[in-house]
């Protein structure tokens, strides 16, 4: 399995998109922020899935924009964001 970067809408529990690189995923976030304002990214989370299926949440909400320059801490071993749609809205 290849490494993947996924953007999730945590309120809706939907996958926004899956990307080969973190930069590609962040470009979508930056475009949404520029086009639609901060509200458009507040419910998003960027999650990395490595080649072993391990998930790491890189950043959520406006931290997606801030962490690019500030190196926000990464959290390990969060719940699978794909399950959010079956369990209602929840944060990872």
VORO-682593 format. One record per residue (C-alpha): residue in one letter; x, y negated, z. Coordinates in pm, whole numbers, plus 50000, padded with zeros to 5 digits. Layout:
! VORO-682593
aXYZ;...
***
This chain:
! VORO-682593
x500005000050000;x501334965549912;x501494936450150;x498444913350121;x497454879250253;x493714874650303;x491614844050377;x488554851750588;x485534830250669;x485094838651036;x481614823451066;x480174843150777;x482464873450815;x483294871950445;x486534876850261;x487304844550075;x490184859449878;x493154882849882;x496564871149762;x499984885749691;x501754857249871;x501134835050172;x501844804749953;x499024814049714;x496564817350003;x497674784450156;x497274767149818;x493564776149828;x493294761750180;x495084729750079;x492864725949773;x489714730349984;x490994705250238;x491744679649966;x488474685149778;x486004691050063;x487614678250383;x488604694550712;x485194710450772;x485814733250476;x488754750850645;x487714750751011;x486224785950997;x489004801550788;x491674825650906;x494774837350720;x495564873750792;x498564893650670;x498224930950611;x501584948150575;x502354979450376;x501435000850680;x497994985250723;x499014964851030;x497154931751059;x498654899051180;x496654867051210;x498914839451084;x496684809451156;x493074798251188;x491184766551103;x493154734351082;x496194753051215;x496404767850865;x497514733750745;x499604724551050;x501364758251085;x502884755850739;x505204728650864;x505294736051237;x505714773751235;x502684782751448;x503054814651651;x501714846151492;x499434869451686;x499724906951653;x497204935051680;x493984915351638;x490764932551535;x490194939651170;x488574908151023;x486764930150772;x484634942551061;x483444907351139;x480674909950880;x479214940551049;x479524925951398;x478324890751331;x480434859851361;x483474862951585;x486994849951620;x490054871551575;
***
